[in-house]
Amino acid sequence: IVATVGIFLPPGLLMVTCSHLLKHIKESTVIQAALKGIRPAVIGMIITAAIVVAGSAEFHLGSLVIFAAALVALWRFRVKVLLIIPIAGIFGLVLYSI
């Protein structure tokens, strides 16, 4: 439990602090320009991480179905990510526990 808290507490506090600060300065044109410039780099890092993880992961048809359903729910029906993640986790748990 202590290790889990030690791993998740610092980034969690950092995210809360940054979101609080960003809320106060998000209207600044300088901040908007910086975020617009950072966005492509962040997208590139996410895509690179996805490629690395996908390259080392085992392929399962069930995982592909869960991914496709989550993608459709996110893009087509605008379901919130915070709802998709636990639902996909539950489907994965049920699918791979059997």
C-alpha positions, 0 to 999 in steps of 0.5 A, spaced: 500 500 500 505 504 501 509 503 495 502 504 491 501 511 494 508 513 493 508 511 486 501 515 484 501 520 489 506 525 486 504 525 479 496 525 482 498 532 486 502 534 480 496 534 475 491 537 480 496 543 481 497 544 474 490 543 472 489 549 478 494 553 475 492 552 468 485 554 470 487 561 472 492 562 466 488 559 460 485 565 457 492 568 456 494 568 449 502 566 451 499 560 454 494 559 448 500 559 443 505 555 448 499 549 448 498 550 441 505 549 439 506 543 444 500 539 442 503 536 436 509 533 440 504 530 445 500 527 440 507 524 437 509 521 444 502 518 445 503 515 438 510 512 439 508 509 446 502 506 443 506 503 437 512 500 442 506 497 447 503 494 441 509 491 438 510 488 445 503 486 447 500 479 445 494 480 440 487 478 442 481 478 438 477 480 444 482 486 446 481 489 439 473 488 439 474 492 446 478 497 443 474 498 437 467 499 441 471 504 446 473 508 440 466 508 437 463 510 443 468 516 444 468 519 437 461 517 435 457 518 441 462 522 445 462 518 451 466 521 456 473 517 457 472 517 465 466 512 463 469 508 457 476 506 461 472 502 467 467 499 462 473 497 458 476 494 464 470 490 466 469 487 459 476 485 459 476 482 466 470 478 464 473 476 457 479 474 460 477 471 467 473 466 463 
